[in-house]
Amino acid sequence: MTEPVTLSTAGTIAIIEINNPPVNALSQAVRQGLYDAVIQADADTEITAIVIIGAGRSFPAGADIKEFDQPMQDPQLPDVIDRIENCEKPVVAALHGTALGGGFEIALGSHYRIALPSAQVGLPEIHLGLLPGAGGTQRLPRLCGAAMALEIMFNGTAISAKEALNAGLIDRLVEGDLRQAALNYAAELQAPRRTKDATSGLADKAAVDAALHNATQIATSRMRGQLAPLKIVDCVRACATKPFADGRLFESDCFFECLASEQSKGMIHAFFAQRASAKVPEASRAQPRPLSHLGVVGGGTMGAGITVAALNSGLPVIMIERDHEALARGQANVEKVYDRLIAKGRMSLSQKSEIMARYRGSTEFADLSQVDMVIEAVFERLDVKRGVFAQLDKVLKPDAVLASNTSYIDIDEISSATNRREQVIGLHFFSPANIMKLLEIVVPQGAADDVVATGFALAKILGKIPVRAGNSPGFIGNRILGKYGDCAAHMMEDGATPYEIDAAIVDFGYPMGIHAMYDLAGLDIGWDNRKAAQGQRDPAERYVGIADRICERGWFGQKTGRGFYLYPDGARIGTPDPEIVALIEAERAKKSIAARKFTAEEIMARYLAAMVNEACEVLREGVALKPSDIDVTFVHGYGFPRYRGGPMKYADRYGLARLLDDIGRYAQDDPVFWQASPLLAELVASGQTFNDLNKG
Ligand code: 3H9
């Protein structure tokens, strides 16, 4: 087995290489190897300088997250980095790939930093509910100032080596052979230069105070409810006010407090769940088909958003519309996205032209004859979609993949309009398709493995987070949403206002409540679906007519200025509407329901019970492969707070037996709606959790 850390020499320079694929995570073995190598090189009188470098694709991308659920073994990373910084000889960190988290902290503890231009550096700990706990909060502000340090730690996204160079975080960029360049650099250096002694970043007290104030505001508004952002602010304050050693200890205490929190457990679960969702049986059995040219049918909101996502990722796209007028509108929808960026100064005209050079519009299906994949994004009606697929079948090359962007429609019904059903999949993009990360990849019966694998390959190209879904009405996300949406409607009819329900949901950590979300999406969409399903509804099922009454008045949400909320003068945040409260009371009176009070706790208990119970059915039917896929769906598509990990992770913590008891209690009033999923009952009986299913 290759050693995770090797020490070699080139003349009088020691090279310490970290080799722990795939991302050189700083496992115990790596920390030990690094610590030993640093001590050995520092003690060697023949050695004049030390280079630390990563093997393979990257400098370390951080602590080994897999070790976070066990007690941390010595040597601790902060001690290893302190030892690096205390070396008597100059230490150069040579960066390539992604130097993140603890990896970047090693670089900050090294005396000098050299990097390839393609390298990226960052402190993404906040996305794991953590803070940089190996000196990052103490060293970074000393180098680049509190404002920039807070921005880097709050965003958690990596910055380019060039930006890092400009900020004084990297000393030199080099092209070509990084190892040789680092050796040359090390040979020039005379003495250590310790970041802990740097003061320039903190010299301006007023700037530090302003940065802390600003960050506190963000932590309590946009990041409300999260522990790590507030702790990061505290650490930077400690950096500005305490000696380095005290600040470092304070940081360590804060790190372990965050690590012990449920929030970090939720976010770490979300991290691994996201990676697990891309691993599907089909992709392990087959290679994706080539994918270098895409067709999109339809230039409406979804078609244009998908086109933008594809153009942005470098794919050429042909957009098809039924006539020249519609095509012009489609192209305008695409260009609008770029024009907005230009107006905000985030894109130049020449960048837009470069992207639009990959775009072509046509009104002829025949122009799709050479594309590798077509995504149909026309009106959400089966007959319209079937018409498009019949036409595509006639013109596409034999091995092309046919995909339908739909949020509800049966893919089997769509694919049967073609003579190549095994080449058809569903792709449920979320709006706006160029922004939202989630992509449900719907696998109908008989889909070929390599076709499914191509769907996942497309997701990777587009930078989307894919989740495999079976072909069931509403797939994973909308099917479950339908259930907890009904639960919210029941509570509304029983006495909770939509505003109380939304407040409870926001308080739980969602960015908005379900009624505000309905208003944003347009109430007419649900109304159309309900009208279409009218004949098929089970008469024993409880039906709440409040949303229908609202739609009958022509109030479809934000776009009409009112829905559940009022949106005066184009406001984007709604205000409660007394007329809606009166309308609900009238509906209640029709059914002789006496309104009762709901606490926020009861609202959320019922809401989440409906969500998780339906999720169990989705699992039991194989529509989702594993509970963590449902977590990914709800975190990335429906606003479930990431720091809670997702509904299934939350349910494990809440307790499945308790959840089953709750459902049994609710069923006393409405046994039709509240039928416990057999899967939930089985898990409780066998003492298992959703996480056990994830592992299985
Ligand atoms: C930290 O550093 C704390 C310190 O401040 C203080 C300590 C005291 N550990 O994402 P990919 C695995 S906190 C373990 O698919 P990409 C990943 O699970 C850490 N495993 O590749 C996957 O495994 P598998 C701060 C890790 O090219 C494989 O590597 N650092 C780690 O799309 C490939 O990953 C971070 O938060 C890890 N740290 O993206 C960085 N990282 O193949 C987290 C990855 O079995 N990592 N794996 O599914 C990332 O952001 C991305 O993985 C990265 C590569 C950008 C590096």
Boltz pocket constraint, residues with backbone or C-beta under 6 A from the ligand:
constraints:
  - pocket:
      binder: B
      contacts: [[A, 22], [A, 23], [A, 25], [A, 61], [A, 62], [A, 63], [A, 64], [A, 65], [A, 66], [A, 77], [A, 78], [A, 98], [A, 100], [A, 101], [A, 102], [A, 103], [A, 105], [A, 124], [A, 125], [A, 128], [A, 130], [A, 131], [A, 132], [A, 133], [A, 134], [A, 136], [A, 272], [A, 275], [A, 276]]
      max_distance: 6.0
